[in-house]
Amino acid sequence: MTLQTAAVVVSYNSRQDMPSCLEGLLGERSLASVIVVDNGSGDGSADVARECGDRRVDTLELPTNTGFAGGCNRGLAALPTETPYVAFMNPDVVVEADCLYRCAEVLETRPDVAGVAPLLMRRDGRTVDSVGQVLRPYTLEVRDRGYGELLTEDLRRPTQVLAACGALAVYRRSALAGVADRHGPWPEHYFCFWEDLELGWRLTNRGWNVVTAPDAVAVHGRGAGATEGEGRLRWRRPPELEACVLSNRWMTLIRHLHSLDALRRLPLLLMWDKTVLAVSCMRRPQLMVHLKRRWPLVYREWRHRERLPRRRLSELPW
């Protein structure tokens, strides 16, 4: 079977990770083209991509940082249109042999599937990073399946999920076109975080499926934008990125949570989010400044909430 995939690598000051990322991609037998979208880096990341010496690699240098979602949209628009399957990834991901090919095989044989989540492992070779994303049952936070755990037989079985982790996700191009706005399929105003879950939920509401492909393996560095040290990643990221995590969660729930589920869960969600917000602001008071800047986006999402098809939570994969 001849399968072709393209890859969009969204980079921001990723010079250190870029060589191993590109080396893994260029070893893929299904790879037709790669575009490295450089989000206004200052460390010469684009130079590494430009000088790799493979004709399949192209670069798109942006003057400013458009975030992961913006980079994905611009990279997709710049790719050759004939490639049916597209991988979106971070530069701290290294694909193992035939990772993209195996994801494309799933898309080729399953016309109901819009996206595929490969098995992402940590660099220690033992710890799982993500095998697809679902929602936490009560708080409706994002949960990466297997996050920080050892690989189990359950995680090795292909299954339906709500979304693929944006660190590496492979999508059917025609499915993305069906849910895109004027910017593209990725929610550009999110900048970063929750955009992967939002896209998967949007595709699911439109009748598509997202599934895992545990035999497609890649290694993810994890921790973009975080300082070194112990403790949860969200506390080690800059407050402007934490503001994205919080505001993008709210926008995603406004977009996709069914009205009946929202009414039923509102007391718990309000209590949870008020607690998280209070703790976050106590740890870093400057967070409020960045949340204030993003609040108009949340308000606009609420004011212009569209009458879209929304599945009940009981219909979603868990």
Helices and strands as residue ranges (DSSP letters): E 5-11, H 18-26, E 31-39, H 45-50, E 57-62, H 67-78, E 85-89, E 93-95, H 99-109, E 113-121, E 128-130, E 133-135, E 142-144, H 153-156, E 160-161, E 168-172, H 173-179, G 188-190, H 195-205, E 209-220, H 233-236, H 239-256, H 259-283, H 287-303, G 313-315
